[in-house]
Amino acid sequence: MKEPTRKSRIIRLILSVAAVLLLILSSSCAPGSKQAKTDDWRAPSAGQSVPTTPTNPATPTAPPPVPSAPAMERPQREAVRPTIPTAPTTPASPSVQGGGTIGLAAGGAKDINNFRENIKKGYLPLPTDVTYEGLFYDYFFETGRPEETDKLFSPSYSYAITADPFSGETDYYLSVGLNSGMKERDFQRKKLNMVIVLDISGSMSSSFDSYYYDQFGKRANPSGEDFGKSKIQVATESVVALLGHLSDDDRFGMVVFNGSARLVKPLSLVGRSDMDTIKYHILELFADGSTNLDAGIQMATDLYDELGRANPSQYENRIIFLTDAMPNQGDTSERGLLGMVKRNAANRIYTTFIGIGVDFNTELVDYITKIKGANYYSVHSPREFRSRMYDEFDFMVTPLVFDLELSLKAVGWQIEKVYGSPEADQATGRLMKVNTLFPSEKQGGETKGGIILLKLRKTGPNGSLRLTASYEDRNGNQDSSESIVRIRENDTEYFQNDGIRKGVLLARYADLLKNWMIDEREHVRVSTYWEPRVDYYRKGIIVPPTLGQWERQSMPLRVSGPYPRLFGEFLSYFRGEMEALNDETLDQESDILRELSGIRMPEPRYRR
């Protein structure tokens, strides 16, 4: 009986060794293990999407490789590859680690950096370079006194009665405080299926601080960290910064496009991808050719079709465009680019645009980001962009509230204008629509970009305002709330809190800037007198008109007609409100007003 026992022991030993070997083999192939990481980059062929030589090489430098990248043979173009500091690797935003509630802000623009940079470089901005939601997102607002609730969205309302700083006419405003009952500790972004779509067309080869389509042949003098950089270099550095926020269970893919599109990175799990090597490949991209935006988004959309229907309770789907948004080829109509962005949103695939360069076409992107789930940022410093993404990446990719509608039922009141939402032009006298609210940072009880402002028109005897807000959360659940606001007519100058006071100040500031830019462009070739859109006698600062699309060519910065005086007078009003608000962060706007009030042009004939 001993012989069978020996055999059984040998068999058990063999099985044990086999089990250990299988365990080692399976662990080496597990997602996220070093052995399983693959470089699935598909290098574009010459003559297809990416040229083999740069069209506008930058000042040569000799940077070290991307930190932590494995050893590899250096390509011949090493001398022109930029140095990219390591992006923050902590996926969670530090602003959502506390025990309070999160804030909310509207989708659309997240800054007005393109406006500021055009002023700084001596160019006349476009009116669409200033968006109300982008300006509001530069500041923190008191949102009013929200009720204690566990609802995802809980609006609060405040009102103001204030005289126009020029005409003295009484204006009425109502702010919508964008509050949430969600606790900061409970906020967490879902796993992410992210596709980067990078513009590598010829316009991206131009200097970061100049206009590619420049009728004056004007070139700015770059300085600091951006000296000698092209837009494609800044764009690739920004892509690398974004990748630092992905986790192993996120998916990442990448498409590049010029006249056509090319898949360079299939959509696959980050944990199975050699991300350090892929970052190295991204830094080697160069720009050339025409611009076909819809080809890029079509290929990106196809990647989600191949992925199949991801569980919406677990995954967010987002396409991130990095472009100067100056298409000269392809279809940007309802059936083309815009149509695809809308159809994607209906399928829970949302879009972010990141604008590159001082000549970034805000007109096209301003229209696109009115679509559900969309937002956009402007990049004018890679270092600043990395810092912003450290705080805001999770916010950028996590829409929380959809299809917000605010209905106004009141005798004697109508909505004249909405400030702080990209869908402002969809408002009527009785209804305000906001497609998307995103989470937003809070400091000291105030929320970054945390209000939407309504300018009201008084049409009859004073009455109470009944406001009904309805919305859908990110899981498709419907909810609503109702409030009553009573405006005390006997007040001649009244702000219910500092949040609405700051909102009114910034709305008037943006209106004045937009009117100036419209007037300058309309009258650039007019030698006879012309009347500004801002007057002393009747309406003061009026609501700017909506304009059609303009070709993005540079115009030299000019402040003509009555505007130096208007800016100077508004600066006095602005500084007084700054002091009342005790908010030094508004200094950047007063600096712009001071600069514009000091620019003197040859006076055209003007009748006051």
Residue pairs with C-beta under 8 A, 6 or more apart in sequence:
27 33
28 35
28 36
29 35
29 36
30 36
31 248
31 249
31 269
31 271
31 272
32 248
32 271
32 272
36 272
37 271
37 272
37 273
37 274
37 275
38 272
38 273
38 274
39 273
39 274
39 277
39 278
39 281
40 265
40 266
40 268
40 273
40 278
41 264
41 265
41 277
41 278
41 281
42 262
42 263
42 264
42 265
42 266
43 264
43 281
44 50
44 256
44 262
44 264
46 52
48 260
48 262
49 200
49 256
49 257
49 258
49 260
49 261
49 262
49 264
49 289
50 200
50 256
50 258
50 262
50 285
50 286
50 288
51 286
51 287
51 288
51 289
53 286
54 77
54 80
54 205
54 230
54 286
54 287
55 202
55 205
55 286
55 287
55 288
56 205
56 206
56 207
56 230
56 287
57 80
58 80
58 82
58 228
58 229
58 230
58 233
59 227
59 228
60 79
60 80
61 79
61 80
61 81
61 82
61 83
62 78
62 79
63 81
63 82
63 83
63 84
64 83
65 72
65 280
66 84
66 86
66 240
66 276
66 279
66 280
66 283
67 86
68 86
68 276
69 276
69 277
69 279
69 280
70 274
70 276
70 277
72 277
72 280
75 284
77 284
81 283
81 284
82 229
82 233
82 236
82 237
82 283
84 237
84 240
84 241
84 279
84 283
85 383
85 386
86 244
87 240
87 241
87 242
87 243
87 244
87 245
87 386
87 389
87 390
88 244
88 245
88 386
88 389
88 390
89 244
90 390
91 245
91 246
91 247
91 393
91 394
92 188
92 394
93 390
93 391
93 392
93 393
93 394
93 395
93 441
94 390
94 391
95 391
95 392
95 441
95 442
96 102
96 184
96 185
96 187
96 394
96 439
97 184
97 185
98 184
98 185
99 183
99 184
99 185
100 183
100 184
100 442
101 179
101 180
101 181
101 182
101 183
101 184
101 442
102 180
102 182
102 183
102 184
102 187
102 439
102 440
102 442
103 143
103 178
103 179
103 180
103 439
103 440
103 441
103 442
103 447
103 448
103 450
104 153
104 178
104 179
104 180
104 400
104 401
104 437
104 438
104 439
104 440
104 447
104 450
105 133
105 136
105 137
105 178
105 437
105 438
105 439
105 440
105 447
105 448
105 449
105 450
106 133
106 136
106 178
106 420
106 421
106 422
106 434
106 436
106 437
106 438
106 449
106 452
107 133
107 369
107 373
107 374
107 375
107 399
107 422
107 434
107 435
107 436
107 437
107 438
108 131
108 133
108 134
108 366
108 369
108 370
108 374
108 375
108 376
108 421
108 422
109 131
109 133
109 134
109 137
109 362
109 366
109 369
109 375
109 376
109 377
109 422
110 134
110 137
110 375
110 376
110 377
110 392
110 396
110 449
111 134
111 137
111 138
111 377
111 378
112 129
112 130
112 131
112 134
112 135
112 138
112 378
113 377
113 378
113 379
113 380
114 125
114 129
114 355
114 358
114 360
114 362
114 378
114 380
115 125
115 129
115 130
115 513
116 380
116 588
116 592
117 209
117 358
117 378
117 380
118 124
118 125
118 129
118 358
118 557
119 125
119 557
119 592
119 595
119 596
121 209
121 220
121 358
122 220
122 556
122 557
123 211
123 218
123 358
123 554
123 555
123 556
123 557
124 517
124 520
124 521
124 554
124 555
124 556
124 557
124 558
125 517
126 362
126 363
126 517
126 550
126 552
127 514
127 517
127 518
127 544
127 547
128 362
128 363
128 366
128 547
129 362
129 517
130 510
130 513
130 514
130 517
131 362
131 366
131 422
132 419
132 420
132 421
132 424
132 453
132 506
132 507
132 510
133 420
133 421
133 422
133 449
135 506
135 509
135 510
136 419
136 420
136 449
136 451
136 503
136 506
137 440
137 448
137 449
138 449
138 585
139 448
139 449
139 502
139 506
139 583
139 585
139 586
140 442
140 443
140 444
140 446
140 447
140 448
140 450
140 585
141 177
141 446
141 447
141 448
141 449
141 450
141 451
141 499
141 502
141 503
142 445
142 446
142 497
142 498
142 499
143 156
143 175
143 177
143 178
143 179
143 446
143 447
143 450
143 451
143 499
144 156
144 157
144 158
144 175
144 177
144 179
144 496
144 497
144 499
144 500
145 156
146 154
146 155
146 156
146 177
146 179
147 154
147 156
148 181
149 181
150 181
150 182
151 180
151 181
151 479
151 481
152 180
152 181
152 182
152 400
152 401
152 473
152 479
153 178
153 179
153 180
153 400
153 401
153 404
153 437
153 469
153 471
153 473
153 479
153 481
154 179
154 180
154 181
154 481
155 176
155 177
155 178
155 179
155 406
155 467
155 469
155 481
155 483
156 176
156 177
156 179
157 174
157 175
157 176
157 177
157 467
157 483
157 485
158 174
158 175
158 177
158 495
158 496
158 497
158 499
158 500
159 172
159 173
159 174
159 175
159 485
159 487
159 494
159 496
159 500
160 172
160 173
160 174
160 175
160 494
160 495
160 496
160 500
160 501
160 504
161 170
161 171
161 172
161 173
161 487
161 491
161 492
161 493
161 494
162 170
162 171
162 173
162 493
162 494
162 495
162 504
163 169
163 170
163 171
163 492
163 493
164 170
164 171
164 508
164 539
164 540
164 541
165 508
165 540
165 541
165 569
165 570
165 573
166 534
166 535
166 536
166 540
166 541
166 566
166 569
166 570
167 535
167 536
167 537
167 538
167 539
167 540
168 540
169 538
169 539
169 540
170 492
171 455
171 504
172 413
172 455
172 456
172 457
172 458
172 487
173 453
173 454
173 455
173 456
173 500
173 503
173 504
173 507
174 453
174 454
174 456
174 465
174 485
175 451
175 452
175 453
175 454
175 499
175 500
175 503
176 406
176 432
176 451
176 452
176 453
176 454
176 469
177 447
177 450
177 451
177 499
178 437
178 440
178 447
178 449
178 450
178 451
178 452
179 447
179 450
180 400
180 439
182 400
184 442
187 394
187 439
188 394
189 316
189 394
189 397
189 398
190 313
190 314
190 315
190 316
190 398
191 247
191 249
191 250
191 251
191 314
191 315
191 316
192 246
192 250
192 251
192 315
192 316
192 317
192 318
192 397
193 250
193 251
193 267
193 304
193 307
193 310
193 315
193 316
193 317
193 318
194 242
194 246
194 250
194 251
194 252
194 253
194 318
194 319
194 320
194 397
195 252
195 253
195 254
195 255
195 267
195 300
195 303
195 304
195 318
195 319
195 320
196 239
196 242
196 252
196 253
196 254
196 255
196 265
196 320
196 322
197 254
197 255
197 256
197 257
197 296
197 297
197 299
197 300
197 319
197 320
197 321
197 322
197 323
198 235
198 236
198 239
198 254
198 255
198 256
198 257
198 285
198 322
198 323
199 235
199 256
199 257
199 258
199 287
199 291
199 293
199 296
199 321
199 322
199 323
199 324
199 356
200 232
200 256
200 257
200 258
200 285
200 286
200 287
200 288
200 289
201 257
201 258
201 259
201 287
201 288
201 289
201 290
201 291
201 292
202 212
202 258
202 287
202 288
202 289
202 290
202 291
203 212
203 213
203 231
203 287
203 291
203 324
203 326
203 359
204 230
204 231
204 232
204 235
204 287
204 323
204 324
204 356
204 357
205 230
205 231
205 232
205 286
205 287
205 288
206 212
206 230
206 231
206 357
207 219
207 220
207 222
207 229
207 230
207 231
208 222
208 226
208 229
208 230
208 231
208 233
208 234
208 356
208 357
208 358
209 220
209 221
209 222
209 226
209 357
209 358
210 218
210 219
210 220
210 358
210 359
211 218
211 358
211 359
211 552
211 553
211 554
212 324
212 326
212 357
212 359
213 326
213 359
213 551
213 552
213 553
214 359
214 553
214 554
215 553
215 554
216 554
216 555
216 556
218 554
218 556
220 358
222 228
222 229
225 381
225 382
225 383
226 234
226 381
226 382
230 287
231 287
231 324
231 356
231 357
232 285
232 286
232 287
234 356
234 357
234 379
234 382
235 322
235 354
235 356
235 379
236 282
236 283
236 285
237 283
237 382
238 322
238 354
238 356
238 379
238 382
238 385
239 254
239 282
239 322
240 279
240 282
240 283
241 382
241 385
241 386
241 389
242 320
242 389
242 393
243 252
243 275
243 278
243 279
244 389
245 389
245 393
245 394
246 252
246 270
246 275
247 270
248 269
248 270
248 271
249 269
249 270
249 271
250 269
250 270
251 267
251 268
251 269
251 270
251 307
252 265
252 267
252 268
252 270
252 273
252 275
253 263
253 265
253 266
253 267
253 268
253 300
253 303
254 263
254 264
254 265
254 282
255 261
255 262
255 263
255 264
255 296
255 299
255 300
255 303
256 262
256 264
256 285
256 296
257 291
257 292
257 293
257 295
257 296
257 299
258 287
258 288
258 289
258 290
258 291
258 292
259 289
259 290
259 291
259 292
259 295
259 329
260 292
260 295
261 292
261 295
261 296
261 298
261 299
262 299
263 299
263 303
264 281
265 273
265 278
266 303
267 303
267 304
267 306
267 307
290 328
290 329
291 323
291 326
291 327
291 328
291 329
291 330
292 327
292 329
292 330
293 321
293 323
293 325
293 327
293 330
293 332
293 337
294 327
294 330
294 331
294 332
294 336
294 337
294 340
295 330
296 321
297 319
297 321
297 337
297 340
297 341
297 344
297 351
298 340
300 319
301 319
301 340
301 344
301 349
304 317
304 344
304 347
304 349
310 317
312 348
312 475
313 475
316 350
316 397
316 398
317 348
317 349
317 350
318 349
318 350
318 351
318 352
318 397
319 344
319 349
319 350
319 351
319 352
320 351
320 352
320 353
320 354
321 351
321 352
321 353
321 354
322 354
322 356
322 379
323 353
323 354
323 355
323 356
324 355
324 356
324 357
324 359
324 360
324 361
325 353
325 355
325 360
325 361
325 362
325 364
325 365
326 359
326 361
326 552
327 337
327 364
330 336
330 337
331 337
332 338
332 364
333 339
334 342
337 368
338 367
338 368
338 371
341 351
341 368
341 371
341 374
342 371
342 372
344 350
344 351
345 351
345 371
345 372
345 373
345 374
346 372
348 373
350 372
350 373
350 374
350 399
351 368
351 369
351 371
351 373
351 374
352 374
352 375
352 376
352 377
352 396
352 397
353 365
353 368
353 369
353 374
353 375
353 376
353 377
354 376
354 377
354 378
354 379
355 361
355 362
355 365
355 376
355 377
355 378
355 379
356 379
358 380
359 552
359 554
360 378
360 552
361 552
363 549
363 550
363 552
364 549
365 376
366 422
368 374
369 375
369 376
369 422
370 422
370 423
370 435
371 435
372 402
372 403
372 435
372 436
373 399
373 402
373 435
373 436
374 435
374 436
375 396
375 436
375 438
377 385
377 388
377 396
379 385
389 396
391 441
392 441
394 439
395 438
395 439
395 440
395 441
396 438
398 438
398 439
398 474
399 436
399 437
399 438
399 474
400 437
400 438
400 439
400 473
400 474
401 436
401 437
401 471
401 472
401 473
401 474
402 435
402 436
402 471
402 472
402 473
402 474
403 433
403 435
403 470
403 471
403 472
404 433
404 434
404 435
404 437
404 469
404 470
404 471
405 431
405 432
405 433
405 434
405 469
405 470
405 471
406 431
406 432
406 433
406 434
406 467
406 468
406 469
407 430
407 431
407 432
407 467
407 468
407 470
408 414
408 415
408 429
408 430
408 431
408 432
408 465
408 466
408 467
409 430
409 465
409 466
409 467
409 468
410 463
410 464
410 465
410 466
411 460
411 461
411 463
412 458
412 459
412 460
412 461
412 462
412 463
413 456
413 457
413 458
413 459
413 463
413 465
414 429
414 430
414 456
414 457
414 459
415 427
415 428
415 429
415 430
415 431
415 432
415 454
415 455
415 456
415 457
416 429
416 454
416 455
416 456
416 457
416 543
417 424
417 427
417 454
417 455
417 543
418 424
418 427
418 432
418 452
418 453
418 454
418 455
419 452
419 453
419 454
419 455
419 503
419 507
419 510
420 449
420 451
420 452
420 453
420 503
420 507
421 432
421 433
421 434
421 452
422 435
423 433
423 434
423 435
425 546
426 433
427 433
429 457
432 452
432 454
434 452
437 471
440 447
440 448
440 449
440 450
441 447
441 448
442 448
442 450
446 499
450 499
451 499
451 500
451 503
453 500
453 503
453 504
453 507
455 507
455 543
462 487
462 489
464 484
464 485
464 486
464 487
465 484
465 485
465 486
465 487
466 482
466 483
466 484
467 482
467 483
467 484
467 485
468 480
468 481
468 482
469 480
469 481
469 482
469 483
470 478
470 479
470 480
471 478
471 479
471 480
472 478
472 479
473 479
488 494
495 501
495 504
498 581
498 583
501 577
501 580
501 581
502 577
502 581
502 583
502 586
505 574
505 577
505 581
505 586
506 589
508 541
508 570
509 570
509 574
509 589
509 593
511 541
511 542
511 543
511 544
512 534
512 541
512 566
512 567
512 570
514 544
515 532
515 533
515 534
515 541
515 542
515 544
516 559
516 563
516 566
516 567
516 596
518 533
518 544
518 545
518 547
519 530
519 532
519 533
519 561
519 563
520 555
520 558
520 559
520 560
520 563
521 550
521 555
522 530
523 530
523 560
523 561
523 604
524 555
524 558
526 604
527 604
527 605
528 604
528 605
529 604
529 605
529 606
529 607
530 561
530 604
530 606
531 606
531 607
532 561
532 562
532 563
532 566
533 542
533 544
534 540
534 541
534 542
534 562
534 566
557 599
558 599
558 601
559 567
559 596
559 597
559 599
559 600
559 601
560 601
560 602
560 603
560 604
561 601
561 603
561 604
561 606
562 606
562 608
563 596
564 596
564 597
564 598
564 599
564 600
564 601
565 597
567 593
567 596
567 597
568 593
568 597
570 593
571 590
571 593
571 594
571 597
574 586
574 589
574 590
574 593
575 590
578 584
578 586
578 587
578 590
